[in-house]
Amino acid sequence: MLSQTQIWRVWAGVLACLLLCFPRVRATGESQLGRILYSHATDLRGRPVPGSETILSGDVLTTGEDGNALVELKSGTRMQMTPSTSVRFLVEGGTVQAELSLGAVISETAGKSATVVSTPKYQFVPAQEGECRYLVQIYPERSTLAGAIQGNLLIQARNGAGSYVLHEGNYAAISPSAVGVPGQAPQAPVRLGAQLTVTATNVIPDAVIQRGGQTMENPLKVNDQIYWEDNVRTLPNGRLRAALSDGTSLNIGSDSSVRFFRNDATLQQTQINLNAGELRAWVAKLVLEYANFLVQTPTAIIGAVGTDFIVDSQPTKTTVYCLEGSVSVQNSDPDVPRQVTLHAGEYTSVASGQPPTAPAPTSNALLQAQINETTVGQATGPAAGQATTAAAKAGWHIGSLSEGASIGVIAAVAGGAAGAAIAVGSSHGSSSSSPSPASPSSP
């Protein structure tokens, strides 16, 4: 039988244990950053993950060569981890951080609180409240790829050397030697014929330019500025790649005549007149209510929203080929009825005074021939055409996700191994990390 003194000693010991354990339990609760919803071939804290598991501050989660994981963090962010990826989770300044050391993550958030994805040189976070979906990938040789799939992405240099807003539908490939961020022009209204909005990024001689209001044509060279209301003409042996400031990229074939007619960056309204010849366009995603991107020929008007298409303009007939997305086509005469919508792999023809023909499938041979007619130099895809001189000097390349780039295209730009690259489409509905279908051969 225990004495009263012994009983009090036992209770005192129990109480002491509770007091010692309580702070530890509380601290553990406060350090819980989220949980693993699904995993395969994944290690947490150096041991295999058996199933759903709590993630604590300081934990390192690693996926194997054929592994993957889906994580839900207390900030409301869901994060997909692809094979051969390693992430350390922690809290810094009250914000959940996901430190990526290798591999790729796709982060999705729908609220005010967002998780910061960081690499040794940069931090990535949504540029606005609301839904945002983006990709960050580090390659073994330390180059980095970021893609703004939905919403704009703010990229901040960790050394304090500025920040860069990557707009929805674009990606940034950053070389290992990159320092800081490239300059970024403000999103201001564009005055016709006054402010630079187009740059010749690749020219195969010969191409000439006629400035607005002038009659003389002058040779057009790489990095020459093209202003709205300028006329550009390629000669029989000439071709041209041009980059618009909104991320749109154009390839102009031989014997072509183009007038850069109208642009309003505030309203996202652009019109380009293709008077003759061939033009391939990768159009940056349009998000404003009255936004439009129009190509007008003598017989047709073509409208696109974030897509890839080719226009062949002849004196009495226009043919339009849709490579990705959708394109609306109608006769340039408003009195001619009917408008058709092309989807990937379809084409239509518009003759003078006639409505567009019904959309029809395009043969691979015909489509490849059209692509070859608008190929400019050896550069692969619009990423080469859209990288500004400033960005290139900073070790950055900016491109459009709407090109439906293949794994090899993005890998070549980022400098990584093709097998490790991830190509992401711009669809908001998909949350898959598998490569998006590649469009026909990039120019």
C-alpha positions as CSV (number, residue, x, y, z in Angstrom):
1,M,0.0,0.0,0.0
2,L,1.5,3.4,-1.1
3,S,1.7,6.0,1.5
4,Q,0.2,9.5,0.9
5,T,3.7,10.9,0.3
6,Q,4.4,8.2,-2.3
7,I,1.1,8.9,-4.1
8,W,1.9,12.6,-4.3
9,R,5.4,11.8,-5.7
10,V,3.8,9.6,-8.4
11,W,1.3,12.4,-9.4
12,A,4.1,15.0,-9.3
13,G,6.1,12.8,-11.7
14,V,3.1,12.4,-14.1
15,L,2.4,16.1,-14.0
16,A,6.1,16.9,-14.8
17,C,6.0,14.5,-17.7
18,L,2.9,16.2,-19.1
19,L,4.4,19.6,-18.7
20,L,7.6,18.5,-20.5
21,C,5.7,16.9,-23.3
22,F,3.1,19.6,-23.8
23,P,5.5,22.2,-25.4
24,R,6.8,19.5,-27.7
25,V,3.4,18.5,-28.9
26,R,2.5,22.1,-29.4
27,A,5.7,22.8,-31.3
28,T,5.1,19.7,-33.5
29,G,1.6,20.9,-34.3
30,E,2.9,24.4,-35.2
31,S,5.5,22.9,-37.5
32,Q,3.1,20.8,-39.5
33,L,3.2,22.3,-43.0
34,G,0.9,19.9,-44.8
35,R,0.5,16.3,-45.8
36,I,1.2,13.9,-48.6
37,L,-2.0,13.0,-50.4
38,Y,-0.4,10.5,-52.8
39,S,3.1,9.2,-53.4
40,H,4.9,6.5,-55.3
41,A,8.6,5.6,-54.9
42,T,9.0,8.5,-52.6
43,D,11.2,9.1,-49.5
44,L,10.5,11.4,-46.6
45,R,13.2,12.1,-44.0
46,G,15.3,9.5,-45.7
47,R,12.8,6.6,-45.4
48,P,10.1,5.3,-47.8
49,V,6.6,7.0,-47.5
50,P,4.1,4.2,-46.7
51,G,1.1,6.4,-47.7
52,S,-0.5,9.6,-46.4
53,E,2.1,11.3,-44.2
54,T,2.4,14.6,-42.4
55,I,5.0,17.1,-43.6
56,L,6.9,19.0,-40.9
57,S,9.1,22.1,-41.2
58,G,12.5,21.0,-42.3
59,D,11.4,17.8,-44.0
60,V,13.0,16.8,-47.3
61,L,10.7,14.9,-49.7
62,T,12.4,13.0,-52.6
63,T,10.9,11.1,-55.5
64,G,12.8,8.2,-57.3
65,E,13.4,7.9,-61.0
66,D,9.9,6.5,-61.5
67,G,8.4,8.2,-58.4
68,N,5.9,11.0,-58.0
69,A,4.0,12.7,-55.2
70,L,1.0,15.1,-54.6
71,V,1.3,17.3,-51.5
72,E,-1.3,19.6,-50.0
73,L,0.2,22.4,-47.8
74,K,-1.6,24.4,-45.0
75,S,-1.3,27.5,-47.2
76,G,-3.9,25.9,-49.5
77,T,-1.3,25.1,-52.2
78,R,-1.2,21.8,-53.9
79,M,2.1,20.7,-55.3
80,Q,2.9,17.9,-57.8
81,M,6.4,16.5,-57.7
82,T,7.7,14.7,-60.8
83,P,10.3,11.9,-60.9
84,S,13.8,12.5,-59.6
85,T,12.7,15.6,-57.6
86,S,13.9,16.8,-54.2
87,V,12.1,19.5,-52.1
88,R,12.8,20.8,-48.6
89,F,9.7,22.3,-46.9
90,L,10.1,25.0,-44.2
91,V,8.6,28.2,-42.9
92,E,10.4,31.5,-43.4
93,G,8.9,34.8,-42.3
94,G,5.5,33.1,-41.8
95,T,5.4,31.9,-45.3
96,V,5.6,28.2,-46.4
97,Q,8.7,27.7,-48.6
98,A,9.4,24.8,-50.9
99,E,13.1,24.7,-51.6
100,L,13.6,22.9,-54.9
101,S,17.1,21.5,-55.3
102,L,16.5,19.2,-58.3
103,G,13.7,18.1,-60.6
104,A,10.3,19.7,-61.2
105,V,7.2,20.8,-59.3
106,I,3.9,22.1,-60.5
107,S,2.3,24.4,-57.9
108,E,-1.4,25.3,-57.8
109,T,-3.0,27.8,-55.5
110,A,-6.5,29.3,-55.4
111,G,-6.4,31.7,-52.5
112,K,-4.5,34.7,-51.0
113,S,-1.9,32.6,-49.2
114,A,0.6,31.1,-51.6
115,T,3.6,28.9,-51.1
116,V,6.9,30.2,-52.4
117,V,8.9,27.9,-54.6
118,S,12.6,28.7,-54.3
119,T,15.8,27.7,-56.0
120,P,19.4,28.7,-55.1
121,K,19.1,31.9,-57.2
122,Y,15.4,32.7,-57.5
123,Q,12.0,32.7,-55.8
124,F,8.7,32.0,-57.6
125,V,5.3,33.1,-56.3
126,P,2.0,34.1,-57.9
127,A,2.0,37.7,-59.0
128,Q,-1.7,38.2,-58.0
129,E,-4.3,36.8,-55.7
130,G,-6.6,34.0,-56.9
131,E,-5.9,30.9,-59.0
132,C,-2.4,30.4,-60.2
133,R,-0.7,27.3,-61.7
134,Y,3.0,27.3,-62.6
135,L,6.0,25.0,-63.2
136,V,9.5,25.3,-61.8
137,Q,12.2,22.8,-62.9
138,I,16.0,22.6,-62.1
139,Y,18.2,20.5,-64.4
140,P,21.2,18.6,-63.2
141,E,23.6,21.2,-64.8
142,R,21.7,23.9,-62.7
143,S,19.7,25.6,-65.5
144,T,16.1,26.5,-64.5
145,L,12.8,26.4,-66.4
146,A,9.7,28.3,-65.2
147,G,6.3,28.2,-66.9
148,A,3.2,30.4,-66.1
149,I,0.5,28.0,-67.0
150,Q,-2.4,30.0,-65.3
151,G,-2.0,33.5,-63.9
152,N,1.1,35.6,-63.9
153,L,4.2,34.5,-62.1
154,L,6.6,36.8,-60.1
155,I,10.2,35.7,-60.3
156,Q,12.5,37.4,-57.7
157,A,16.2,37.3,-57.6
158,R,17.3,36.1,-54.2
159,N,20.3,38.4,-54.2
160,G,18.0,41.4,-54.4
161,A,18.7,42.2,-58.0
162,G,15.2,42.8,-59.0
163,S,12.1,40.8,-60.1
164,Y,10.4,39.8,-63.4
165,V,6.7,39.2,-64.1
166,L,6.3,36.1,-66.3
167,H,2.9,36.5,-68.0
168,E,0.4,33.7,-68.3
169,G,1.1,31.4,-71.2
170,N,4.9,32.0,-71.3
171,Y,7.9,30.3,-70.0
172,A,11.4,31.4,-69.0
173,A,14.5,29.3,-69.5
174,I,17.3,30.5,-67.3
175,S,20.9,29.5,-67.8
176,P,23.2,28.5,-64.9
177,S,25.3,31.6,-65.5
178,A,22.3,34.0,-65.3
179,V,22.7,36.9,-62.8
180,G,19.6,38.8,-61.7
181,V,16.7,39.4,-64.1
182,P,16.3,41.0,-67.5
183,G,14.8,44.4,-68.0
184,Q,11.0,44.5,-68.5
185,A,9.2,47.2,-70.4
186,P,6.1,48.6,-68.5
187,Q,2.7,47.6,-69.8
188,A,1.8,51.0,-71.2
189,P,-0.5,51.9,-74.1
190,V,1.1,51.7,-77.5
191,R,0.9,54.8,-79.8
192,L,0.7,54.0,-83.4
193,G,3.9,54.6,-85.3
194,A,5.6,55.8,-82.2
195,Q,6.6,53.1,-79.7
196,L,8.6,50.0,-80.5
197,T,6.5,46.8,-80.3
198,V,8.2,44.5,-82.8
199,T,11.8,43.4,-83.2
200,A,13.3,41.6,-86.2
201,T,15.0,38.7,-84.4
202,N,16.1,36.6,-87.4
203,V,16.4,37.7,-91.0
204,I,17.5,35.6,-94.0
205,P,18.4,38.2,-96.7
206,D,16.7,39.7,-98.3
207,A,14.1,41.7,-96.5
208,V,13.3,45.4,-96.7
209,I,11.2,47.8,-94.6
210,Q,9.2,50.9,-95.6
211,R,8.6,53.2,-92.6
212,G,5.1,54.6,-92.1
213,G,4.6,57.7,-94.2
214,Q,7.7,57.1,-96.3
215,T,8.1,55.8,-99.9
216,M,11.7,54.5,-99.8
217,E,12.5,50.9,-98.7
218,N,15.6,50.1,-96.7
219,P,17.3,46.8,-95.8
220,L,16.0,45.1,-92.7
221,K,18.6,43.6,-90.3
222,V,18.5,41.5,-87.2
223,N,17.4,43.5,-84.1
224,D,16.1,46.3,-86.2
225,Q,13.0,48.0,-84.7
226,I,9.7,47.7,-86.5
227,Y,7.0,50.2,-85.7
228,W,3.3,50.1,-86.2
229,E,2.2,51.3,-89.7
230,D,5.6,50.1,-91.1
231,N,5.5,47.8,-94.2
232,V,7.9,44.8,-94.4
233,R,8.6,42.9,-97.5
234,T,10.6,39.8,-98.0
235,L,12.3,39.2,-101.4
236,P,12.4,35.8,-103.2
237,N,15.3,34.6,-101.0
238,G,14.3,36.4,-97.9
239,R,12.5,35.3,-94.7
240,L,11.9,37.0,-91.4
241,R,11.1,36.2,-87.7
242,A,9.6,39.0,-85.6
243,A,8.7,39.2,-81.9
244,L,5.9,41.4,-80.5
245,S,6.2,42.8,-77.1
246,D,3.2,40.8,-75.8
247,G,5.0,37.5,-76.4
248,T,3.5,36.8,-79.9
249,S,6.0,35.5,-82.5
250,L,5.7,35.7,-86.3
251,N,7.5,33.9,-89.1
252,I,7.2,35.5,-92.5
253,G,7.9,33.5,-95.6
254,S,9.6,34.5,-98.9
255,D,7.9,36.9,-101.3
256,S,5.6,38.2,-98.6
257,S,4.3,41.7,-97.8
258,V,3.2,42.6,-94.3
259,R,1.9,45.8,-92.8
260,F,2.0,46.1,-89.0
261,F,-1.3,47.9,-88.9
262,R,-2.6,48.4,-85.4
263,N,-1.8,47.5,-81.8
264,D,-3.3,48.6,-78.5
265,A,-1.5,46.8,-75.6
266,T,-4.0,48.1,-73.0
267,L,-7.0,46.5,-74.8
268,Q,-4.9,43.6,-76.2
269,Q,-6.1,44.4,-79.8
270,T,-3.7,43.8,-82.7
271,Q,-4.2,43.8,-86.5
272,I,-1.6,42.7,-89.1
273,N,-2.3,42.9,-92.8
274,L,-0.8,40.1,-94.9
275,N,-1.1,41.6,-98.4
276,A,0.7,38.7,-100.0
277,G,2.7,35.6,-99.1
278,E,2.9,33.4,-96.0
279,L,2.8,34.0,-92.3
280,R,3.0,31.7,-89.3
281,A,1.9,33.2,-85.9
282,W,2.1,32.0,-82.4
283,V,-0.3,34.3,-80.6
284,A,0.1,35.0,-76.9
285,K,-2.9,34.2,-74.8
286,L,-5.5,37.0,-74.8
287,V,-7.4,37.5,-71.5
288,L,-9.2,40.8,-71.7
289,E,-12.9,41.0,-72.6
290,Y,-12.5,42.7,-76.0
291,A,-9.1,41.4,-76.8
292,N,-8.4,40.2,-80.4
293,F,-5.6,39.3,-82.7
294,L,-6.5,39.7,-86.4
295,V,-4.7,38.9,-89.6
296,Q,-6.3,40.5,-92.7
297,T,-5.6,39.5,-96.3
298,P,-7.3,40.7,-99.5
299,T,-9.9,38.0,-99.1
300,A,-10.1,37.0,-95.5
301,I,-10.0,38.0,-91.8
302,I,-8.5,35.5,-89.4
303,G,-9.0,35.8,-85.6
304,A,-7.0,33.9,-83.0
305,V,-6.8,33.7,-79.2
306,G,-3.5,32.1,-78.0
307,T,-2.9,29.7,-80.9
308,D,-0.6,28.6,-83.7
309,F,-1.6,29.0,-87.3
310,I,-0.4,29.6,-90.9
311,V,-1.9,32.0,-93.5
312,D,-1.2,31.7,-97.2
313,S,-2.4,34.8,-99.0
314,Q,-2.8,34.9,-102.8
315,P,-4.4,37.7,-104.9
316,T,-7.8,36.0,-105.1
317,K,-7.7,33.3,-102.4
318,T,-6.5,32.8,-98.8
319,T,-5.8,29.5,-97.2
320,V,-5.6,29.1,-93.4
321,Y,-4.1,26.2,-91.5
322,C,-4.6,25.7,-87.8
323,L,-1.7,23.9,-86.0
324,E,-2.9,24.3,-82.4
325,G,-5.8,25.9,-80.6
326,S,-8.6,27.4,-82.7
327,V,-8.9,30.0,-85.4
328,S,-12.0,31.9,-86.7
329,V,-12.0,32.7,-90.4
330,Q,-14.4,34.8,-92.5
331,N,-14.4,36.7,-95.8
332,S,-12.9,40.2,-95.6
333,D,-16.1,41.5,-97.3
334,P,-18.7,42.0,-94.5
335,D,-21.5,41.4,-97.0
336,V,-20.3,37.8,-97.5
337,P,-21.9,35.6,-94.8
338,R,-20.6,32.8,-92.7
339,Q,-17.7,32.3,-90.4
340,V,-16.0,29.0,-89.7
341,T,-13.8,27.9,-86.8
342,L,-10.7,25.8,-87.4
343,H,-9.3,23.4,-84.8
344,A,-5.8,21.8,-84.8
345,G,-5.1,19.9,-88.0
346,E,-7.8,21.6,-90.1
347,Y,-7.7,24.1,-92.9
348,T,-10.1,26.3,-95.0
349,S,-9.9,28.5,-98.1
350,V,-11.5,31.8,-98.7
351,A,-11.9,33.0,-102.3
352,S,-12.9,36.5,-103.4
353,G,-16.6,37.0,-102.8
354,Q,-17.1,33.6,-101.3
355,P,-17.6,32.3,-97.8
356,P,-14.9,30.1,-96.2
357,T,-15.0,26.4,-97.2
358,A,-16.0,23.9,-94.6
359,P,-13.1,23.0,-92.3
360,A,-11.3,19.9,-93.5
361,P,-8.4,17.8,-92.2
362,T,-5.0,18.7,-93.4
363,S,-2.6,15.9,-94.6
364,N,0.7,15.7,-92.7
365,A,2.6,16.2,-96.0
366,L,0.7,19.4,-96.8
367,L,1.1,20.8,-93.3
368,Q,4.8,20.0,-93.2
369,A,5.2,21.8,-96.6
370,Q,3.5,24.9,-95.2
371,I,5.7,24.8,-92.1
372,N,8.8,24.5,-94.2
373,E,7.8,27.6,-96.2
374,T,7.8,29.7,-93.0
375,T,10.9,28.2,-91.4
376,V,13.5,30.9,-90.6
377,G,17.1,29.8,-90.0
378,Q,18.1,27.1,-87.6
379,A,16.4,28.4,-84.5
380,T,14.0,26.0,-82.9
381,G,10.5,27.4,-82.1
382,P,9.4,30.9,-81.1
383,A,11.5,30.9,-78.0
384,A,14.5,32.0,-80.1
385,G,12.3,34.7,-81.8
386,Q,10.8,36.0,-78.6
387,A,13.9,36.3,-76.5
388,T,14.7,40.0,-76.3
389,T,18.3,41.2,-76.5
390,A,18.2,42.2,-72.8
391,A,16.9,38.9,-71.7
392,A,19.5,37.0,-73.8
393,K,22.3,39.1,-72.2
394,A,20.9,38.2,-68.7
395,G,21.0,34.5,-69.6
396,W,17.3,34.2,-70.0
397,H,15.1,33.1,-72.9
398,I,11.3,33.9,-72.9
399,G,8.9,31.8,-75.0
400,S,5.3,31.0,-75.4
401,L,3.7,27.8,-74.0
402,S,1.0,28.1,-76.7
403,E,3.5,26.7,-79.2
404,G,2.8,23.3,-77.7
405,A,6.5,22.8,-77.6
406,S,8.0,19.3,-77.5
407,I,10.2,18.0,-74.7
408,G,13.2,18.5,-77.0
409,V,12.4,22.1,-77.7
410,I,12.3,23.2,-74.1
411,A,15.3,21.1,-73.2
412,A,17.3,22.7,-75.9
413,V,16.4,26.2,-74.8
414,A,17.0,25.5,-71.1
415,G,20.2,23.6,-71.8
416,G,19.0,20.4,-70.0
417,A,18.8,16.8,-70.9
418,A,15.9,16.1,-73.2
419,G,14.8,13.1,-71.1
420,A,14.4,15.2,-68.0
421,A,12.5,18.1,-69.5
422,I,8.8,18.7,-69.0
423,A,6.7,20.4,-71.6
424,V,3.5,22.0,-70.2
425,G,0.4,23.1,-72.1
426,S,-1.5,26.2,-71.3
427,S,-4.8,24.5,-70.6
428,H,-6.3,25.5,-67.2
429,G,-8.3,22.3,-66.8
430,S,-5.5,19.8,-66.8
431,S,-3.3,19.2,-63.8
432,S,-1.2,16.5,-65.4
433,S,2.6,16.8,-65.4
434,S,3.0,14.7,-68.5
435,P,4.3,16.3,-71.7
436,S,1.7,18.1,-73.7
437,P,1.3,17.0,-77.3
438,A,3.8,18.5,-79.6
439,S,2.6,20.6,-82.5
440,P,4.0,19.8,-86.0
441,S,7.7,20.5,-86.3
442,S,8.7,23.9,-84.9
443,P,10.4,26.3,-87.3
